[in-house]
Amino acid sequence: LEDREATRRQNRGERVEAERELYLHLRKLSDDVDSIATLKTKGDSAYRDNNYHTAHALYTQALQQLETYDNAHLTAVLRCNRAAASMSYQGYEEAVEDCSFALSVAPYYHKAILRRARSLTFLKRFQSALTDFHRYLKVDDLADRHRQEVQAEVDRVYRKIQRDRAEKIRDQAHKERESKTYRSGYQPPVSDVPMWGTASGAAHGATPGQNHGQGRRPTETYYDRLGVTQGASEKEITTAYRTLAMKIHPDKHRNAPKEQRLQMAKKFVKIKEAYDILTDADKKDKYDSQLWQLAFGG
């Protein structure tokens, strides 16, 4: 009898200890879930307020806390949200990586397919982008209007492919022309008067055919703003822009004095304008032609 009683007491003690451990585990799980949910909510709020670097950091913290738990859906959501934050400051490679991971754990999470397709488009990996776009368009429950909008994106990708082919032909002709006319290492000047085909030119009423500032002392070209030569490839232009954007983006200087914040904001606007012109084939071609005219009066 004494042995039975001792056994019962031992078993009861083991059950109590097991229940205590389960209670502590569930409590920690609840605390972690609350913490992850809070970080996600803060990240969503920062993203809506255009604080993309802050949003990225908050999503990263949430993902770090989630690593110890096997929650594929929440992992996919947070990865996809972080991809959106990365895309907002041209971090397209990281966005592709996050979307790919999200799809590896949650293949049904279609939002990641579309976000990856858009990132691949910005990276000019058009064939991969089209594969994702077409995969996304096979989703059954897409709203008709949204389906039409995505189809319009697909059409634009096809046009970009055609334009890139034409750009290669123009680039080759331009290089042949440069080799005959430009001195080695020469960088054509540009006037401080706004040019047609640019945002600043439009604001100042510049029109096609005007020979702005010919013969005046030059300031800087869009190539100078990004620190590249006129013969730089689009990949080199994009890399230079991203490097500068990471340094002077307004989100990086939120706690700086007002004067410094304004200065960084102006610099960011200038490099963004340069990037937008130099990565648009038509605008770049017009801009290069203007540089040619300013340099040689043609």
C-alpha atoms as an extended CHARMM CRD file, in Angstrom:
* protein
*
       298  EXT
         1         1  LEU       CA              0.0000000000        0.0000000000        0.0000000000  PROA      1               0.0000000000
         2         2  GLU       CA              2.7730000000        2.3980000000        0.8610000000  PROA      2               0.0000000000
         3         3  ASP       CA              4.4720000000        1.6660000000       -2.4670000000  PROA      3               0.0000000000
         4         4  ARG       CA              1.2320000000        2.3190000000       -4.3500000000  PROA      4               0.0000000000
         5         5  GLU       CA              0.7200000000        5.5950000000       -2.5240000000  PROA      5               0.0000000000
         6         6  ALA       CA              4.2770000000        6.6490000000       -3.2640000000  PROA      6               0.0000000000
         7         7  THR       CA              3.8050000000        5.7850000000       -6.9350000000  PROA      7               0.0000000000
         8         8  ARG       CA              0.5540000000        7.7900000000       -7.0780000000  PROA      8               0.0000000000
         9         9  ARG       CA              2.2520000000       10.7850000000       -5.4680000000  PROA      9               0.0000000000
        10        10  GLN       CA              5.1360000000       10.5350000000       -7.9470000000  PROA      10              0.0000000000
        11        11  ASN       CA              2.7770000000       10.3230000000      -10.9120000000  PROA      11              0.0000000000
        12        12  ARG       CA              0.7320000000       13.2260000000       -9.6140000000  PROA      12              0.0000000000
        13        13  GLY       CA              3.8850000000       15.2830000000       -9.1960000000  PROA      13              0.0000000000
        14        14  GLU       CA              5.0070000000       14.4680000000      -12.7260000000  PROA      14              0.0000000000
        15        15  ARG       CA              1.5900000000       15.4880000000      -14.1090000000  PROA      15              0.0000000000
        16        16  VAL       CA              1.6840000000       18.7790000000      -12.2190000000  PROA      16              0.0000000000
        17        17  GLU       CA              5.1890000000       19.5070000000      -13.5330000000  PROA      17              0.0000000000
        18        18  ALA       CA              4.1560000000       18.6210000000      -17.0680000000  PROA      18              0.0000000000
        19        19  GLU       CA              1.0820000000       20.8570000000      -16.8360000000  PROA      19              0.0000000000
        20        20  ARG       CA              3.2420000000       23.6730000000      -15.4600000000  PROA      20              0.0000000000
        21        21  GLU       CA              5.7070000000       23.3480000000      -18.3370000000  PROA      21              0.0000000000
        22        22  LEU       CA              2.8310000000       23.3260000000      -20.8450000000  PROA      22              0.0000000000
        23        23  TYR       CA              1.3350000000       26.4180000000      -19.2210000000  PROA      23              0.0000000000
        24        24  LEU       CA              4.6610000000       28.2760000000      -19.4010000000  PROA      24              0.0000000000
        25        25  HSD       CA              5.1290000000       27.2010000000      -23.0240000000  PROA      25              0.0000000000
        26        26  LEU       CA              1.6610000000       28.3870000000      -24.0070000000  PROA      26              0.0000000000
        27        27  ARG       CA              2.1630000000       31.6410000000      -22.1460000000  PROA      27              0.0000000000
        28        28  LYS       CA              5.4470000000       32.2640000000      -23.9520000000  PROA      28              0.0000000000
        29        29  LEU       CA              3.7970000000       31.3530000000      -27.2330000000  PROA      29              0.0000000000
        30        30  SER       CA              0.9920000000       33.8140000000      -26.5330000000  PROA      30              0.0000000000
        31        31  ASP       CA              3.4840000000       36.5530000000      -25.6300000000  PROA      31              0.0000000000
        32        32  ASP       CA              5.4900000000       35.8660000000      -28.7990000000  PROA      32              0.0000000000
        33        33  VAL       CA              2.3790000000       35.9160000000      -30.9680000000  PROA      33              0.0000000000
        34        34  ASP       CA              1.3370000000       39.2370000000      -29.4430000000  PROA      34              0.0000000000
        35        35  SER       CA              4.8280000000       40.6360000000      -29.9920000000  PROA      35              0.0000000000
        36        36  ILE       CA              4.9380000000       39.4550000000      -33.6190000000  PROA      36              0.0000000000
        37        37  ALA       CA              1.4690000000       40.8460000000      -34.2790000000  PROA      37              0.0000000000
        38        38  THR       CA              2.4910000000       44.1840000000      -32.7510000000  PROA      38              0.0000000000
        39        39  LEU       CA              5.6520000000       44.3680000000      -34.8780000000  PROA      39              0.0000000000
        40        40  LYS       CA              3.6440000000       43.5760000000      -38.0090000000  PROA      40              0.0000000000
        41        41  THR       CA              1.0630000000       46.2490000000      -37.1900000000  PROA      41              0.0000000000
        42        42  LYS       CA              3.8000000000       48.8250000000      -36.5970000000  PROA      42              0.0000000000
        43        43  GLY       CA              5.5050000000       47.7880000000      -39.8260000000  PROA      43              0.0000000000
        44        44  ASP       CA              2.2560000000       48.1730000000      -41.7720000000  PROA      44              0.0000000000
        45        45  SER       CA              1.7460000000       51.6210000000      -40.2580000000  PROA      45              0.0000000000
        46        46  ALA       CA              5.3210000000       52.7070000000      -41.0990000000  PROA      46              0.0000000000
        47        47  TYR       CA              4.8420000000       51.4930000000      -44.6740000000  PROA      47              0.0000000000
        48        48  ARG       CA              1.6260000000       53.4820000000      -45.0680000000  PROA      48              0.0000000000
        49        49  ASP       CA              3.4880000000       56.5530000000      -43.7760000000  PROA      49              0.0000000000
        50        50  ASN       CA              6.1940000000       56.0180000000      -46.4360000000  PROA      50              0.0000000000
        51        51  ASN       CA              8.8050000000       55.1310000000      -43.7920000000  PROA      51              0.0000000000
        52        52  TYR       CA              9.9790000000       52.1590000000      -45.8100000000  PROA      52              0.0000000000
        53        53  HSD       CA             13.2970000000       51.5020000000      -44.0690000000  PROA      53              0.0000000000
        54        54  THR       CA             11.5350000000       51.5120000000      -40.6950000000  PROA      54              0.0000000000
        55        55  ALA       CA              8.8830000000       49.1410000000      -42.0080000000  PROA      55              0.0000000000
        56        56  HSD       CA             11.5960000000       46.8280000000      -43.3470000000  PROA      56              0.0000000000
        57        57  ALA       CA             13.3190000000       46.7460000000      -39.9440000000  PROA      57              0.0000000000
        58        58  LEU       CA             10.0590000000       45.9700000000      -38.1160000000  PROA      58              0.0000000000
        59        59  TYR       CA              9.1500000000       43.1340000000      -40.4730000000  PROA      59              0.0000000000
        60        60  THR       CA             12.6610000000       41.7580000000      -40.0170000000  PROA      60              0.0000000000
        61        61  GLN       CA             12.2700000000       41.7670000000      -36.2210000000  PROA      61              0.0000000000
        62        62  ALA       CA              8.9460000000       39.9670000000      -36.5270000000  PROA      62              0.0000000000
        63        63  LEU       CA             10.5080000000       37.3310000000      -38.7880000000  PROA      63              0.0000000000
        64        64  GLN       CA             13.3560000000       36.7930000000      -36.3430000000  PROA      64              0.0000000000
        65        65  GLN       CA             10.8900000000       36.1050000000      -33.5390000000  PROA      65              0.0000000000
        66        66  LEU       CA              8.9100000000       33.7900000000      -35.8010000000  PROA      66              0.0000000000
        67        67  GLU       CA             11.9250000000       31.6220000000      -36.6400000000  PROA      67              0.0000000000
        68        68  THR       CA             11.3010000000       29.2730000000      -33.6880000000  PROA      68              0.0000000000
        69        69  TYR       CA              7.7270000000       28.5460000000      -34.8010000000  PROA      69              0.0000000000
        70        70  ASP       CA              6.5140000000       26.6350000000      -37.8320000000  PROA      70              0.0000000000
        71        71  ASN       CA              3.9800000000       29.0880000000      -39.2170000000  PROA      71              0.0000000000
        72        72  ALA       CA              4.3100000000       29.0450000000      -42.9780000000  PROA      72              0.0000000000
        73        73  HSD       CA              1.4610000000       31.4410000000      -43.7260000000  PROA      73              0.0000000000
        74        74  LEU       CA              2.6000000000       34.1950000000      -41.3540000000  PROA      74              0.0000000000
        75        75  THR       CA              6.1660000000       33.7690000000      -42.5930000000  PROA      75              0.0000000000
        76        76  ALA       CA              4.9600000000       34.2400000000      -46.1650000000  PROA      76              0.0000000000
        77        77  VAL       CA              2.9380000000       37.3260000000      -45.2250000000  PROA      77              0.0000000000
        78        78  LEU       CA              5.8470000000       38.9830000000      -43.4130000000  PROA      78              0.0000000000
        79        79  ARG       CA              8.3210000000       38.1190000000      -46.1810000000  PROA      79              0.0000000000
        80        80  CYS       CA              5.9710000000       39.5350000000      -48.7980000000  PROA      80              0.0000000000
        81        81  ASN       CA              5.4040000000       42.7030000000      -46.7490000000  PROA      81              0.0000000000
        82        82  ARG       CA              9.1440000000       43.1610000000      -46.3550000000  PROA      82              0.0000000000
        83        83  ALA       CA              9.4950000000       42.7310000000      -50.1150000000  PROA      83              0.0000000000
        84        84  ALA       CA              7.0520000000       45.6140000000      -50.6140000000  PROA      84              0.0000000000
        85        85  ALA       CA              9.1710000000       47.7980000000      -48.3360000000  PROA      85              0.0000000000
        86        86  SER       CA             12.3240000000       46.8460000000      -50.2540000000  PROA      86              0.0000000000
        87        87  MET       CA             10.6900000000       47.6550000000      -53.5820000000  PROA      87              0.0000000000
        88        88  SER       CA              9.8080000000       51.1260000000      -52.3180000000  PROA      88              0.0000000000
        89        89  TYR       CA             13.4910000000       52.0770000000      -52.2120000000  PROA      89              0.0000000000
        90        90  GLN       CA             14.5290000000       50.0460000000      -55.2680000000  PROA      90              0.0000000000
        91        91  GLY       CA             15.7470000000       46.9940000000      -53.3370000000  PROA      91              0.0000000000
        92        92  TYR       CA             14.3800000000       44.6910000000      -56.0180000000  PROA      92              0.0000000000
        93        93  GLU       CA             16.9030000000       41.8680000000      -55.6070000000  PROA      93              0.0000000000
        94        94  GLU       CA             16.0190000000       41.5240000000      -51.9330000000  PROA      94              0.0000000000
        95        95  ALA       CA             12.3260000000       41.7110000000      -52.8150000000  PROA      95              0.0000000000
        96        96  VAL       CA             12.7250000000       38.8210000000      -55.2720000000  PROA      96              0.0000000000
        97        97  GLU       CA             14.5190000000       36.7940000000      -52.6000000000  PROA      97              0.0000000000
        98        98  ASP       CA             11.7760000000       37.4120000000      -50.0120000000  PROA      98              0.0000000000
        99        99  CYS       CA              8.9690000000       36.6080000000      -52.4420000000  PROA      99              0.0000000000
       100       100  SER       CA             10.7030000000       33.4130000000      -53.5420000000  PROA      100             0.0000000000
       101       101  PHE       CA             11.0680000000       32.3060000000      -49.9250000000  PROA      101             0.0000000000
       102       102  ALA       CA              7.4140000000       33.1230000000      -49.2520000000  PROA      102             0.0000000000
       103       103  LEU       CA              6.3550000000       30.9530000000      -52.1830000000  PROA      103             0.0000000000
       104       104  SER       CA              8.6280000000       28.1190000000      -51.0770000000  PROA      104             0.0000000000
       105       105  VAL       CA              6.7440000000       27.8250000000      -47.7650000000  PROA      105             0.0000000000
       106       106  ALA       CA              3.3150000000       28.9290000000      -48.9990000000  PROA      106             0.0000000000
       107       107  PRO       CA              2.9270000000       28.2720000000      -52.7590000000  PROA      107             0.0000000000
       108       108  TYR       CA             -0.7010000000       29.3980000000      -52.5940000000  PROA      108             0.0000000000
       109       109  TYR       CA              0.2510000000       32.9470000000      -51.5100000000  PROA      109             0.0000000000
       110       110  HSD       CA             -0.4030000000       34.5890000000      -54.8590000000  PROA      110             0.0000000000
       111       111  LYS       CA              0.4500000000       38.1140000000      -53.7410000000  PROA      111             0.0000000000
       112       112  ALA       CA              4.0990000000       37.0540000000      -53.6030000000  PROA      112             0.0000000000
       113       113  ILE       CA              3.9510000000       35.9150000000      -57.2430000000  PROA      113             0.0000000000
       114       114  LEU       CA              2.7420000000       39.3170000000      -58.4180000000  PROA      114             0.0000000000
       115       115  ARG       CA              5.2140000000       41.2190000000      -56.2540000000  PROA      115             0.0000000000
       116       116  ARG       CA              8.0900000000       39.1090000000      -57.5370000000  PROA      116             0.0000000000
       117       117  ALA       CA              6.9380000000       39.6390000000      -61.1310000000  PROA      117             0.0000000000
       118       118  ARG       CA              7.0110000000       43.4090000000      -60.6440000000  PROA      118             0.0000000000
       119       119  SER       CA             10.4500000000       43.2970000000      -59.0170000000  PROA      119             0.0000000000
       120       120  LEU       CA             11.8090000000       41.1770000000      -61.8460000000  PROA      120             0.0000000000
       121       121  THR       CA             10.4160000000       43.7060000000      -64.3100000000  PROA      121             0.0000000000
       122       122  PHE       CA             12.3430000000       46.5320000000      -62.6180000000  PROA      122             0.0000000000
       123       123  LEU       CA             15.4560000000       44.3500000000      -62.7580000000  PROA      123             0.0000000000
       124       124  LYS       CA             14.8000000000       43.8950000000      -66.5050000000  PROA      124             0.0000000000
       125       125  ARG       CA             14.6360000000       40.1290000000      -66.1110000000  PROA      125             0.0000000000
       126       126  PHE       CA             11.6560000000       40.2060000000      -68.3950000000  PROA      126             0.0000000000
       127       127  GLN       CA             11.2770000000       36.5270000000      -69.2610000000  PROA      127             0.0000000000
       128       128  SER       CA             11.1840000000       35.5130000000      -65.5960000000  PROA      128             0.0000000000
       129       129  ALA       CA              8.7740000000       38.3660000000      -64.9030000000  PROA      129             0.0000000000
       130       130  LEU       CA              6.4460000000       37.2100000000      -67.6650000000  PROA      130             0.0000000000
       131       131  THR       CA              6.4820000000       33.6660000000      -66.2690000000  PROA      131             0.0000000000
       132       132  ASP       CA              5.2930000000       34.9950000000      -62.9050000000  PROA      132             0.0000000000
       133       133  PHE       CA              2.7320000000       37.3400000000      -64.4410000000  PROA      133             0.0000000000
       134       134  HSD       CA              1.1590000000       34.5320000000      -66.4760000000  PROA      134             0.0000000000
       135       135  ARG       CA              1.1900000000       32.2630000000      -63.4300000000  PROA      135             0.0000000000
       136       136  TYR       CA             -0.5840000000       34.9500000000      -61.4290000000  PROA      136             0.0000000000
       137       137  LEU       CA             -3.1930000000       35.5020000000      -64.1220000000  PROA      137             0.0000000000
       138       138  LYS       CA             -4.1780000000       31.8210000000      -63.8470000000  PROA      138             0.0000000000
       139       139  VAL       CA             -5.5110000000       32.4500000000      -60.3260000000  PROA      139             0.0000000000
       140       140  ASP       CA             -9.2730000000       31.8670000000      -60.4400000000  PROA      140             0.0000000000
       141       141  ASP       CA            -10.5960000000       34.4050000000      -57.9420000000  PROA      141             0.0000000000
       142       142  LEU       CA             -9.0510000000       37.5920000000      -59.3610000000  PROA      142             0.0000000000
       143       143  ALA       CA            -11.4220000000       40.5250000000      -59.7520000000  PROA      143             0.0000000000
       144       144  ASP       CA            -12.0260000000       41.4180000000      -63.4020000000  PROA      144             0.0000000000
       145       145  ARG       CA            -10.6840000000       44.9470000000      -63.0290000000  PROA      145             0.0000000000
       146       146  HSD       CA             -7.5480000000       43.7550000000      -61.2500000000  PROA      146             0.0000000000
       147       147  ARG       CA             -7.0000000000       41.0910000000      -63.9140000000  PROA      147             0.0000000000
       148       148  GLN       CA             -7.1990000000       43.7880000000      -66.5890000000  PROA      148             0.0000000000
       149       149  GLU       CA             -4.6760000000       45.9490000000      -64.7180000000  PROA      149             0.0000000000
       150       150  VAL       CA             -2.2070000000       43.0590000000      -64.4420000000  PROA      150             0.0000000000
       151       151  GLN       CA             -2.7100000000       42.1970000000      -68.1090000000  PROA      151             0.0000000000
       152       152  ALA       CA             -1.8390000000       45.8170000000      -68.9170000000  PROA      152             0.0000000000
       153       153  GLU       CA              1.4120000000       45.3480000000      -66.9760000000  PROA      153             0.0000000000
       154       154  VAL       CA              2.1610000000       42.2620000000      -69.0560000000  PROA      154             0.0000000000
       155       155  ASP       CA              1.6000000000       44.2410000000      -72.2410000000  PROA      155             0.0000000000
       156       156  ARG       CA              4.0240000000       46.9050000000      -70.9970000000  PROA      156             0.0000000000
       157       157  VAL       CA              6.6730000000       44.2510000000      -70.3600000000  PROA      157             0.0000000000
       158       158  TYR       CA              6.3760000000       43.0460000000      -73.9410000000  PROA      158             0.0000000000
       159       159  ARG       CA              6.7450000000       46.6370000000      -75.1390000000  PROA      159             0.0000000000
       160       160  LYS       CA              9.8310000000       47.0620000000      -72.9680000000  PROA      160             0.0000000000
       161       161  ILE       CA             11.3790000000       43.9630000000      -74.5230000000  PROA      161             0.0000000000
       162       162  GLN       CA             10.8260000000       45.4420000000      -77.9660000000  PROA      162             0.0000000000
       163       163  ARG       CA             12.1720000000       48.7980000000      -76.8270000000  PROA      163             0.0000000000
       164       164  ASP       CA             15.2850000000       47.2030000000      -75.3350000000  PROA      164             0.0000000000
       165       165  ARG       CA             16.0150000000       45.5420000000      -78.6350000000  PROA      165             0.0000000000
       166       166  ALA       CA             15.7000000000       48.8880000000      -80.3890000000  PROA      166             0.0000000000
       167       167  GLU       CA             17.8470000000       50.5150000000      -77.6930000000  PROA      167             0.0000000000
       168       168  LYS       CA             20.6740000000       48.0590000000      -78.3150000000  PROA      168             0.0000000000
       169       169  ILE       CA             20.6570000000       49.0270000000      -81.9550000000  PROA      169             0.0000000000
       170       170  ARG       CA             20.6870000000       52.7500000000      -81.0560000000  PROA      170             0.0000000000
       171       171  ASP       CA             23.4480000000       52.2360000000      -78.4860000000  PROA      171             0.0000000000
       172       172  GLN       CA             25.6250000000       50.5110000000      -81.0260000000  PROA      172             0.0000000000
       173       173  ALA       CA             25.1230000000       53.3320000000      -83.5070000000  PROA      173             0.0000000000
       174       174  HSD       CA             25.8000000000       55.9060000000      -80.7770000000  PROA      174             0.0000000000
       175       175  LYS       CA             29.0590000000       54.2090000000      -79.7570000000  PROA      175             0.0000000000
       176       176  GLU       CA             30.2110000000       54.1740000000      -83.3460000000  PROA      176             0.0000000000
       177       177  ARG       CA             29.4080000000       57.8720000000      -83.6230000000  PROA      177             0.0000000000
       178       178  GLU       CA             31.2380000000       58.6470000000      -80.3500000000  PROA      178             0.0000000000
       179       179  SER       CA             34.3340000000       56.7640000000      -81.4410000000  PROA      179             0.0000000000
       180       180  LYS       CA             34.5710000000       58.9840000000      -84.5200000000  PROA      180             0.0000000000
       181       181  THR       CA             33.8430000000       62.3360000000      -82.8570000000  PROA      181             0.0000000000
       182       182  TYR       CA             34.5840000000       62.4100000000      -79.1070000000  PROA      182             0.0000000000
       183       183  ARG       CA             38.0760000000       62.7320000000      -77.7560000000  PROA      183             0.0000000000
       184       184  SER       CA             39.0610000000       59.9360000000      -75.4010000000  PROA      184             0.0000000000
       185       185  GLY       CA             37.5150000000       60.4590000000      -71.9830000000  PROA      185             0.0000000000
       186       186  TYR       CA             35.6230000000       63.5890000000      -73.0580000000  PROA      186             0.0000000000
       187       187  GLN       CA             32.3780000000       64.2970000000      -71.1800000000  PROA      187             0.0000000000
       188       188  PRO       CA             29.9590000000       66.6600000000      -72.9960000000  PROA      188             0.0000000000
       189       189  PRO       CA             28.7230000000       69.6110000000      -70.9340000000  PROA      189             0.0000000000
       190       190  VAL       CA             25.1650000000       70.6350000000      -70.1710000000  PROA      190             0.0000000000
       191       191  SER       CA             23.7750000000       74.0650000000      -69.3930000000  PROA      191             0.0000000000
       192       192  ASP       CA             22.1820000000       74.9700000000      -66.0800000000  PROA      192             0.0000000000
       193       193  VAL       CA             19.0750000000       75.9270000000      -68.0790000000  PROA      193             0.0000000000
       194       194  PRO       CA             16.4240000000       73.1700000000      -67.7510000000  PROA      194             0.0000000000
       195       195  MET       CA             16.1020000000       70.9400000000      -70.8040000000  PROA      195             0.0000000000
       196       196  TRP       CA             13.1030000000       69.6800000000      -72.6630000000  PROA      196             0.0000000000
       197       197  GLY       CA             12.2480000000       66.0790000000      -71.8160000000  PROA      197             0.0000000000
       198       198  THR       CA             13.0960000000       66.4630000000      -68.0960000000  PROA      198             0.0000000000
       199       199  ALA       CA             10.9060000000       67.1960000000      -65.0880000000  PROA      199             0.0000000000
       200       200  SER       CA             12.7000000000       70.4800000000      -64.4130000000  PROA      200             0.0000000000
       201       201  GLY       CA             12.4480000000       71.4200000000      -68.0860000000  PROA      201             0.0000000000
       202       202  ALA       CA              8.6990000000       70.8670000000      -68.0750000000  PROA      202             0.0000000000
       203       203  ALA       CA              8.3620000000       73.0220000000      -64.9660000000  PROA      203             0.0000000000
       204       204  HSD       CA             10.1960000000       75.8760000000      -66.7070000000  PROA      204             0.0000000000
       205       205  GLY       CA              8.2870000000       75.6040000000      -69.9680000000  PROA      205             0.0000000000
       206       206  ALA       CA             11.1040000000       74.1510000000      -72.0650000000  PROA      206             0.0000000000
       207       207  THR       CA              9.9550000000       72.9980000000      -75.5050000000  PROA      207             0.0000000000
       208       208  PRO       CA             11.3720000000       70.7360000000      -78.2060000000  PROA      208             0.0000000000
       209       209  GLY       CA             13.8340000000       72.3290000000      -80.5880000000  PROA      209             0.0000000000
       210       210  GLN       CA             15.0890000000       75.0030000000      -78.1860000000  PROA      210             0.0000000000
       211       211  ASN       CA             18.8700000000       75.2010000000      -78.0000000000  PROA      211             0.0000000000
       212       212  HSD       CA             19.0730000000       75.9670000000      -74.2800000000  PROA      212             0.0000000000
       213       213  GLY       CA             22.2250000000       77.5500000000      -72.9830000000  PROA      213             0.0000000000
       214       214  GLN       CA             24.5250000000       76.7690000000      -75.8770000000  PROA      214             0.0000000000
       215       215  GLY       CA             27.9130000000       78.3240000000      -75.2080000000  PROA      215             0.0000000000
       216       216  ARG       CA             27.1620000000       78.9770000000      -71.5290000000  PROA      216             0.0000000000
       217       217  ARG       CA             29.3210000000       77.6390000000      -68.7320000000  PROA      217             0.0000000000
       218       218  PRO       CA             28.2520000000       74.0180000000      -68.0090000000  PROA      218             0.0000000000
       219       219  THR       CA             27.2410000000       72.6780000000      -64.6010000000  PROA      219             0.0000000000
       220       220  GLU       CA             26.6100000000       68.9330000000      -64.4050000000  PROA      220             0.0000000000
       221       221  THR       CA             24.9740000000       66.2330000000      -66.4730000000  PROA      221             0.0000000000
       222       222  TYR       CA             22.6330000000       63.5620000000      -65.2120000000  PROA      222             0.0000000000
       223       223  TYR       CA             25.5700000000       61.2020000000      -65.6020000000  PROA      223             0.0000000000
       224       224  ASP       CA             27.5880000000       63.4260000000      -63.2550000000  PROA      224             0.0000000000
       225       225  ARG       CA             24.8000000000       63.3050000000      -60.6650000000  PROA      225             0.0000000000
       226       226  LEU       CA             25.0420000000       59.5250000000      -60.5350000000  PROA      226             0.0000000000
       227       227  GLY       CA             28.8330000000       59.4680000000      -60.8620000000  PROA      227             0.0000000000
       228       228  VAL       CA             28.9060000000       57.4600000000      -64.1030000000  PROA      228             0.0000000000
       229       229  THR       CA             30.1980000000       58.1150000000      -67.6060000000  PROA      229             0.0000000000
       230       230  GLN       CA             27.9230000000       58.6820000000      -70.5640000000  PROA      230             0.0000000000
       231       231  GLY       CA             28.8630000000       55.2810000000      -71.9110000000  PROA      231             0.0000000000
       232       232  ALA       CA             27.6790000000       53.5240000000      -68.7200000000  PROA      232             0.0000000000
       233       233  SER       CA             25.3440000000       50.5740000000      -69.1450000000  PROA      233             0.0000000000
       234       234  GLU       CA             21.8690000000       50.5910000000      -67.6330000000  PROA      234             0.0000000000
       235       235  LYS       CA             23.0470000000       48.1150000000      -64.9970000000  PROA      235             0.0000000000
       236       236  GLU       CA             25.8810000000       50.4650000000      -63.9940000000  PROA      236             0.0000000000
       237       237  ILE       CA             23.4440000000       53.3860000000      -63.8540000000  PROA      237             0.0000000000
       238       238  THR       CA             21.0440000000       51.4210000000      -61.6690000000  PROA      238             0.0000000000
       239       239  THR       CA             23.8120000000       50.2540000000      -59.3430000000  PROA      239             0.0000000000
       240       240  ALA       CA             25.1240000000       53.8010000000      -58.9450000000  PROA      240             0.0000000000
       241       241  TYR       CA             21.6260000000       55.1060000000      -58.2190000000  PROA      241             0.0000000000
       242       242  ARG       CA             20.8970000000       52.4570000000      -55.5840000000  PROA      242             0.0000000000
       243       243  THR       CA             24.2220000000       53.1020000000      -53.8620000000  PROA      243             0.0000000000
       244       244  LEU       CA             23.5080000000       56.8340000000      -53.6500000000  PROA      244             0.0000000000
       245       245  ALA       CA             19.8520000000       56.3150000000      -52.7010000000  PROA      245             0.0000000000
       246       246  MET       CA             20.8190000000       54.1460000000      -49.7350000000  PROA      246             0.0000000000
       247       247  LYS       CA             23.0390000000       56.9650000000      -48.4480000000  PROA      247             0.0000000000
       248       248  ILE       CA             20.8260000000       60.0190000000      -48.9780000000  PROA      248             0.0000000000
       249       249  HSD       CA             17.2640000000       58.6620000000      -48.8810000000  PROA      249             0.0000000000
       250       250  PRO       CA             15.1440000000       60.9090000000      -46.5880000000  PROA      250             0.0000000000
       251       251  ASP       CA             14.3240000000       57.9230000000      -44.3590000000  PROA      251             0.0000000000
       252       252  LYS       CA             18.0230000000       57.7030000000      -43.4910000000  PROA      252             0.0000000000
       253       253  HSD       CA             18.0450000000       61.2470000000      -42.1220000000  PROA      253             0.0000000000
       254       254  ARG       CA             14.7740000000       61.4940000000      -40.2080000000  PROA      254             0.0000000000
       255       255  ASN       CA             16.6010000000       62.4290000000      -36.9830000000  PROA      255             0.0000000000
       256       256  ALA       CA             18.9900000000       64.9000000000      -38.6010000000  PROA      256             0.0000000000
       257       257  PRO       CA             18.6270000000       68.7100000000      -38.2550000000  PROA      257             0.0000000000
       258       258  LYS       CA             15.9940000000       70.2630000000      -40.5060000000  PROA      258             0.0000000000
       259       259  GLU       CA             18.5380000000       71.9260000000      -42.7900000000  PROA      259             0.0000000000
       260       260  GLN       CA             20.3550000000       68.6380000000      -43.3790000000  PROA      260             0.0000000000
       261       261  ARG       CA             17.0660000000       66.8120000000      -44.0010000000  PROA      261             0.0000000000
       262       262  LEU       CA             16.0850000000       69.3640000000      -46.6280000000  PROA      262             0.0000000000
       263       263  GLN       CA             19.5140000000       69.1510000000      -48.2320000000  PROA      263             0.0000000000
       264       264  MET       CA             19.3250000000       65.3450000000      -48.4330000000  PROA      264             0.0000000000
       265       265  ALA       CA             15.7850000000       65.5150000000      -49.7900000000  PROA      265             0.0000000000
       266       266  LYS       CA             16.9030000000       67.8710000000      -52.5730000000  PROA      266             0.0000000000
       267       267  LYS       CA             19.8430000000       65.6110000000      -53.4250000000  PROA      267             0.0000000000
       268       268  PHE       CA             17.5590000000       62.5930000000      -53.5390000000  PROA      268             0.0000000000
       269       269  VAL       CA             15.1620000000       64.3720000000      -55.8980000000  PROA      269             0.0000000000
       270       270  LYS       CA             18.0860000000       65.2440000000      -58.1860000000  PROA      270             0.0000000000
       271       271  ILE       CA             19.4630000000       61.7010000000      -58.4100000000  PROA      271             0.0000000000
       272       272  LYS       CA             15.9460000000       60.2820000000      -58.8000000000  PROA      272             0.0000000000
       273       273  GLU       CA             15.3250000000       62.6410000000      -61.7250000000  PROA      273             0.0000000000
       274       274  ALA       CA             18.6240000000       61.5840000000      -63.2960000000  PROA      274             0.0000000000
       275       275  TYR       CA             17.8240000000       57.8950000000      -62.7840000000  PROA      275             0.0000000000
       276       276  ASP       CA             14.3260000000       58.2230000000      -64.2600000000  PROA      276             0.0000000000
       277       277  ILE       CA             15.6810000000       59.8990000000      -67.4040000000  PROA      277             0.0000000000
       278       278  LEU       CA             18.6900000000       57.6310000000      -67.9200000000  PROA      278             0.0000000000
       279       279  THR       CA             16.7370000000       54.3850000000      -67.4950000000  PROA      279             0.0000000000
       280       280  ASP       CA             13.9730000000       55.3890000000      -69.8910000000  PROA      280             0.0000000000
       281       281  ALA       CA             15.1970000000       54.5380000000      -73.3810000000  PROA      281             0.0000000000
       282       282  ASP       CA             13.2640000000       57.2680000000      -75.1900000000  PROA      282             0.0000000000
       283       283  LYS       CA             14.0700000000       60.0290000000      -72.6980000000  PROA      283             0.0000000000
       284       284  LYS       CA             17.7200000000       58.9980000000      -72.5330000000  PROA      284             0.0000000000
       285       285  ASP       CA             18.0360000000       59.1100000000      -76.2930000000  PROA      285             0.0000000000
       286       286  LYS       CA             16.5700000000       62.6390000000      -76.4130000000  PROA      286             0.0000000000
       287       287  TYR       CA             18.7980000000       63.7440000000      -73.5300000000  PROA      287             0.0000000000
       288       288  ASP       CA             21.9410000000       62.3620000000      -75.1700000000  PROA      288             0.0000000000
       289       289  SER       CA             21.0070000000       64.1720000000      -78.3560000000  PROA      289             0.0000000000
       290       290  GLN       CA             20.7200000000       67.4310000000      -76.4100000000  PROA      290             0.0000000000
       291       291  LEU       CA             24.1390000000       66.8510000000      -74.8490000000  PROA      291             0.0000000000
       292       292  TRP       CA             25.4970000000       66.3240000000      -78.3460000000  PROA      292             0.0000000000
       293       293  GLN       CA             23.9900000000       69.5910000000      -79.5680000000  PROA      293             0.0000000000
       294       294  LEU       CA             25.3310000000       71.5120000000      -76.5530000000  PROA      294             0.0000000000
       295       295  ALA       CA             28.7810000000       70.0560000000      -77.0590000000  PROA      295             0.0000000000
       296       296  PHE       CA             29.0500000000       70.5940000000      -80.8070000000  PROA      296             0.0000000000
       297       297  GLY       CA             26.2900000000       73.0430000000      -81.7340000000  PROA      297             0.0000000000
       298       298  GLY       CA             24.6760000000       70.5320000000      -84.0770000000  PROA      298             0.0000000000
